[in-house]
Amino acid sequence: MTPVSPRNGRMLLTALMFVFVCGLSMAARAADVIDHDKVRGFPDSNSAFLKTFQPYLKVIEGCVPFPAVDATGNVSGGLEPSGMENGGCSRNLGQIYVRAGEYNGQCGVMYSWFFPKEQNLDWPYIGGSRYDWQDVVVWLTSCDSEAQVESVSYSSNGRYYVSTQPHMHGTHPLVKYHREVSGYHFSLTDTRIRGGMQPAVSWSELTEEARNALDTYDFGMGVPFNTYNFFGNLAKSYSRFRYR
């Protein structure tokens, strides 16, 4: 082995430190927190299969959905609960995140939305939190566009409500986002009202930087479809004993 002189050793150490620091700087830039209305979402680019069962979302109260992350890994700063319950978040093109998987021999397609804040009352009686994630899982007979919808699971404060007779518009479930009867939290449920659709992007179509941000940034509650939560939520949303 050729010995390394002290001078060459210092140069090598400096070079390694430069690479390390640059790597940290790039990671930091990829995880910048920016204003909730400055996040540029991904274009509508899902496969025909995942688009076939995309829900319509009707927002009854609170914020409309916003993009949570952009292509370079910048994440939304969300909103601190203040003013009106939809203050600063009543209009946006939005984003819906899609990921499919199998559980117990059935195909589950998770559709998730991000909301900048969850505020349960208008000023001055304000409560809630920065950030809210909600999702539905559409359970299918198979993972293809010709499948039949067997049931839909709606997220509700860490749990899921399952319906075998969801209201549909063609192949698309009708979903509403609303404040629960308790008044403390928001959740998703079945509805007869057709809302709107948002640009859809699947987990695999996100950039590596975006996936890393969704895996590592602390949104205050778990991103339902990320690496650490997706399969657990898929299992949680599944029920052999379906009910309306």
One Martini backbone bead per residue (centre of mass of N, CA, C, O) as a GRO file, in nm:
protein
  244
    1MET     BB    1   0.096   0.036   0.023
    2THR     BB    2   0.061   0.368  -0.028
    3PRO     BB    3   0.163   0.630   0.121
    4VAL     BB    4   0.029   0.913   0.296
    5SER     BB    5   0.066   1.225   0.308
    6PRO     BB    6  -0.020   1.485   0.497
    7ARG     BB    7  -0.103   1.667   0.261
    8ASN     BB    8  -0.280   1.456   0.110
    9GLY     BB    9  -0.463   1.397   0.349
   10ARG     BB   10  -0.586   1.681   0.373
   11MET     BB   11  -0.700   1.689   0.085
   12LEU     BB   12  -0.886   1.442   0.115
   13LEU     BB   13  -1.051   1.545   0.355
   14THR     BB   14  -1.157   1.800   0.218
   15ALA     BB   15  -1.303   1.657  -0.014
   16LEU     BB   16  -1.495   1.488   0.162
   17MET     BB   17  -1.626   1.727   0.308
   18PHE     BB   18  -1.739   1.861   0.055
   19VAL     BB   19  -1.924   1.630  -0.032
   20PHE     BB   20  -2.087   1.614   0.230
   21VAL     BB   21  -2.190   1.907   0.240
   22CYS     BB   22  -2.324   1.906  -0.038
   23GLY     BB   23  -2.520   1.681   0.030
   24LEU     BB   24  -2.665   1.832   0.255
   25SER     BB   25  -2.752   2.077   0.088
   26MET     BB   26  -2.924   1.922  -0.114
   27ALA     BB   27  -3.118   1.801   0.095
   28ALA     BB   28  -3.215   2.069   0.211
   29ARG     BB   29  -3.329   2.185  -0.056
   30ALA     BB   30  -3.532   1.935  -0.094
   31ALA     BB   31  -3.672   2.029   0.213
   32ASP     BB   32  -3.819   2.276   0.178
   33VAL     BB   33  -4.027   2.524   0.317
   34ILE     BB   34  -4.330   2.639   0.178
   35ASP     BB   35  -4.581   2.785   0.070
   36HIS     BB   36  -4.888   2.645   0.019
   37ASP     BB   37  -4.934   2.832  -0.265
   38LYS     BB   38  -4.630   2.740  -0.402
   39VAL     BB   39  -4.695   2.456  -0.474
   40ARG     BB   40  -4.608   2.247  -0.739
   41GLY     BB   41  -4.764   2.022  -0.892
   42PHE     BB   42  -4.853   1.746  -1.057
   43PRO     BB   43  -4.941   1.609  -1.325
   44ASP     BB   44  -5.174   1.439  -1.504
   45SER     BB   45  -5.036   1.080  -1.504
   46ASN     BB   46  -5.209   0.840  -1.500
   47SER     BB   47  -5.337   0.556  -1.538
   48ALA     BB   48  -5.623   0.420  -1.647
   49PHE     BB   49  -5.676   0.248  -1.400
   50LEU     BB   50  -5.654   0.475  -1.175
   51LYS     BB   51  -5.867   0.669  -1.316
   52THR     BB   52  -6.128   0.494  -1.316
   53PHE     BB   53  -6.146   0.526  -0.967
   54GLN     BB   54  -6.161   0.816  -0.925
   55PRO     BB   55  -6.267   1.042  -0.714
   56TYR     BB   56  -6.507   1.251  -0.600
   57LEU     BB   57  -6.475   1.576  -0.437
   58LYS     BB   58  -6.656   1.713  -0.156
   59VAL     BB   59  -6.645   2.023  -0.001
   60ILE     BB   60  -6.806   2.138   0.286
   61GLU     BB   61  -6.555   2.190   0.480
   62GLY     BB   62  -6.293   2.379   0.467
   63CYS     BB   63  -6.046   2.281   0.289
   64VAL     BB   64  -5.890   2.237   0.011
   65PRO     BB   65  -5.689   2.075  -0.183
   66PHE     BB   66  -5.330   2.038  -0.186
   67PRO     BB   67  -5.018   2.039  -0.246
   68ALA     BB   68  -4.732   1.891  -0.065
   69VAL     BB   69  -4.531   1.852  -0.319
   70ASP     BB   70  -4.253   1.872  -0.519
   71ALA     BB   71  -4.009   1.770  -0.746
   72THR     BB   72  -3.767   1.877  -0.533
   73GLY     BB   73  -3.901   1.845  -0.219
   74ASN     BB   74  -4.085   2.055  -0.151
   75VAL     BB   75  -4.284   2.169   0.121
   76SER     BB   76  -4.557   2.236   0.294
   77GLY     BB   77  -4.645   2.475   0.551
   78GLY     BB   78  -4.916   2.547   0.564
   79LEU     BB   79  -5.161   2.620   0.832
   80GLU     BB   80  -5.262   2.815   1.076
   81PRO     BB   81  -5.511   2.833   1.278
   82SER     BB   82  -5.733   3.087   1.140
   83GLY     BB   83  -6.007   3.240   1.127
   84MET     BB   84  -6.131   3.078   0.892
   85GLU     BB   85  -6.164   2.746   0.804
   86ASN     BB   86  -6.094   2.856   0.483
   87GLY     BB   87  -5.857   3.034   0.530
   88GLY     BB   88  -5.636   3.034   0.254
   89CYS     BB   89  -5.811   2.743   0.133
   90SER     BB   90  -6.057   2.772  -0.106
   91ARG     BB   91  -5.835   2.768  -0.354
   92ASN     BB   92  -5.749   2.493  -0.580
   93LEU     BB   93  -5.641   2.242  -0.783
   94GLY     BB   94  -5.457   2.034  -0.658
   95GLN     BB   95  -5.424   1.685  -0.529
   96ILE     BB   96  -5.380   1.331  -0.608
   97TYR     BB   97  -5.284   1.033  -0.443
   98VAL     BB   98  -5.157   0.715  -0.577
   99ARG     BB   99  -5.200   0.366  -0.451
  100ALA     BB  100  -5.132   0.022  -0.513
  101GLY     BB  101  -5.253  -0.298  -0.368
  102GLU     BB  102  -5.230  -0.603  -0.185
  103TYR     BB  103  -5.494  -0.772   0.018
  104ASN     BB  104  -5.614  -1.071   0.067
  105GLY     BB  105  -5.642  -1.091  -0.263
  106GLN     BB  106  -5.685  -0.779  -0.292
  107CYS     BB  107  -5.754  -0.469  -0.447
  108GLY     BB  108  -5.601  -0.157  -0.344
  109VAL     BB  109  -5.693   0.192  -0.385
  110MET     BB  110  -5.523   0.482  -0.295
  111TYR     BB  111  -5.667   0.802  -0.210
  112SER     BB  112  -5.504   1.121  -0.156
  113TRP     BB  113  -5.520   1.411   0.068
  114PHE     BB  114  -5.420   1.756   0.114
  115PHE     BB  115  -5.438   1.982   0.400
  116PRO     BB  116  -5.320   2.272   0.546
  117LYS     BB  117  -5.580   2.250   0.743
  118GLU     BB  118  -5.751   2.188   1.069
  119GLN     BB  119  -6.056   2.363   1.127
  120ASN     BB  120  -6.339   2.358   1.340
  121LEU     BB  121  -6.352   2.683   1.369
  122ASP     BB  122  -6.426   2.993   1.385
  123TRP     BB  123  -6.375   3.286   1.467
  124PRO     BB  124  -6.277   3.267   1.808
  125TYR     BB  125  -6.330   2.936   1.789
  126ILE     BB  126  -6.028   2.786   1.784
  127GLY     BB  127  -5.930   2.479   1.624
  128GLY     BB  128  -5.657   2.246   1.562
  129SER     BB  129  -5.436   2.203   1.265
  130ARG     BB  130  -5.162   2.150   1.098
  131TYR     BB  131  -5.264   1.961   0.879
  132ASP     BB  132  -5.419   1.715   0.646
  133TRP     BB  133  -5.495   1.369   0.605
  134GLN     BB  134  -5.670   1.185   0.343
  135ASP     BB  135  -5.851   0.870   0.263
  136VAL     BB  136  -5.919   0.623   0.014
  137VAL     BB  137  -6.032   0.279  -0.046
  138VAL     BB  138  -6.048   0.089  -0.337
  139TRP     BB  139  -6.214  -0.213  -0.382
  140LEU     BB  140  -6.114  -0.482  -0.595
  141THR     BB  141  -6.116  -0.768  -0.798
  142SER     BB  142  -5.885  -0.608  -0.962
  143CYS     BB  143  -5.582  -0.470  -1.123
  144ASP     BB  144  -5.803  -0.320  -1.333
  145SER     BB  145  -6.030  -0.158  -1.551
  146GLU     BB  146  -6.243  -0.419  -1.529
  147ALA     BB  147  -6.318  -0.390  -1.256
  148GLN     BB  148  -6.487  -0.421  -0.946
  149VAL     BB  149  -6.657  -0.267  -0.698
  150GLU     BB  150  -6.682  -0.366  -0.355
  151SER     BB  151  -6.548  -0.116  -0.192
  152VAL     BB  152  -6.524   0.160   0.054
  153SER     BB  153  -6.273   0.341   0.232
  154TYR     BB  154  -6.290   0.582   0.503
  155SER     BB  155  -6.134   0.823   0.656
  156SER     BB  156  -6.135   0.850   1.042
  157ASN     BB  157  -5.935   0.934   1.271
  158GLY     BB  158  -5.751   0.651   1.218
  159ARG     BB  159  -5.988   0.532   1.061
  160TYR     BB  160  -6.245   0.313   0.905
  161TYR     BB  161  -6.505   0.335   0.670
  162VAL     BB  162  -6.727   0.083   0.534
  163SER     BB  163  -6.859   0.033   0.195
  164THR     BB  164  -7.076  -0.167  -0.028
  165GLN     BB  165  -7.268   0.111  -0.110
  166PRO     BB  166  -7.154   0.327  -0.289
  167HIS     BB  167  -7.157   0.618  -0.429
  168MET     BB  168  -7.181   0.674  -0.788
  169HIS     BB  169  -7.001   0.775  -1.099
  170GLY     BB  170  -6.988   0.514  -1.231
  171THR     BB  171  -6.649   0.439  -1.133
  172HIS     BB  172  -6.691   0.684  -0.921
  173PRO     BB  173  -6.661   0.786  -0.623
  174LEU     BB  174  -6.845   0.958  -0.368
  175VAL     BB  175  -6.694   1.228  -0.184
  176LYS     BB  176  -6.660   1.373   0.149
  177TYR     BB  177  -6.556   1.673   0.321
  178HIS     BB  178  -6.585   1.694   0.684
  179ARG     BB  179  -6.722   1.766   0.978
  180GLU     BB  180  -6.770   1.623   1.251
  181VAL     BB  181  -7.002   1.600   1.496
  182SER     BB  182  -6.797   1.673   1.726
  183GLY     BB  183  -6.603   1.918   1.584
  184TYR     BB  184  -6.276   1.825   1.585
  185HIS     BB  185  -6.294   1.671   1.303
  186PHE     BB  186  -6.200   1.542   0.995
  187SER     BB  187  -6.358   1.367   0.711
  188LEU     BB  188  -6.463   1.087   0.526
  189THR     BB  189  -6.744   1.021   0.298
  190ASP     BB  190  -7.030   0.952   0.181
  191THR     BB  191  -7.216   1.059  -0.125
  192ARG     BB  192  -7.441   1.224  -0.366
  193ILE     BB  193  -7.227   1.434  -0.431
  194ARG     BB  194  -7.065   1.594  -0.694
  195GLY     BB  195  -6.756   1.690  -0.735
  196GLY     BB  196  -6.417   1.697  -0.779
  197MET     BB  197  -6.106   1.693  -0.954
  198GLN     BB  198  -5.764   1.601  -0.945
  199PRO     BB  199  -5.456   1.579  -1.001
  200ALA     BB  200  -5.288   1.277  -1.073
  201VAL     BB  201  -5.051   1.080  -0.869
  202SER     BB  202  -4.824   0.842  -0.838
  203TRP     BB  203  -4.580   0.705  -0.657
  204SER     BB  204  -4.401   0.623  -0.913
  205GLU     BB  205  -4.425   0.930  -1.046
  206LEU     BB  206  -4.264   1.036  -0.847
  207THR     BB  207  -4.006   1.171  -0.733
  208GLU     BB  208  -3.750   1.102  -0.529
  209GLU     BB  209  -3.772   1.367  -0.368
  210ALA     BB  210  -4.073   1.344  -0.299
  211ARG     BB  211  -4.067   1.070  -0.155
  212ASN     BB  212  -3.864   1.152   0.062
  213ALA     BB  213  -4.035   1.376   0.186
  214LEU     BB  214  -4.283   1.191   0.258
  215ASP     BB  215  -4.100   1.004   0.448
  216THR     BB  216  -3.953   1.252   0.641
  217TYR     BB  217  -4.157   1.458   0.686
  218ASP     BB  218  -4.326   1.644   0.940
  219PHE     BB  219  -4.687   1.657   0.931
  220GLY     BB  220  -4.802   1.542   1.225
  221MET     BB  221  -4.889   1.314   1.026
  222GLY     BB  222  -4.928   1.048   0.845
  223VAL     BB  223  -4.860   0.945   0.541
  224PRO     BB  224  -5.064   0.706   0.405
  225PHE     BB  225  -4.860   0.625   0.130
  226ASN     BB  226  -4.602   0.565   0.238
  227THR     BB  227  -4.358   0.343   0.314
  228TYR     BB  228  -4.462   0.314   0.630
  229ASN     BB  229  -4.807   0.318   0.581
  230PHE     BB  230  -4.954   0.174   0.352
  231PHE     BB  231  -4.991  -0.132   0.439
  232GLY     BB  232  -5.122  -0.070   0.712
  233ASN     BB  233  -5.369   0.086   0.592
  234LEU     BB  234  -5.471  -0.136   0.414
  235ALA     BB  235  -5.535  -0.329   0.649
  236LYS     BB  236  -5.719  -0.133   0.811
  237SER     BB  237  -5.933  -0.090   0.564
  238TYR     BB  238  -5.991  -0.382   0.594
  239SER     BB  239  -6.298  -0.593   0.567
  240ARG     BB  240  -6.490  -0.873   0.595
  241PHE     BB  241  -6.711  -0.691   0.746
  242ARG     BB  242  -6.930  -0.545   0.574
  243TYR     BB  243  -7.066  -0.207   0.574
  244ARG     BB  244  -7.276   0.086   0.548
   0.00000   0.00000   0.00000
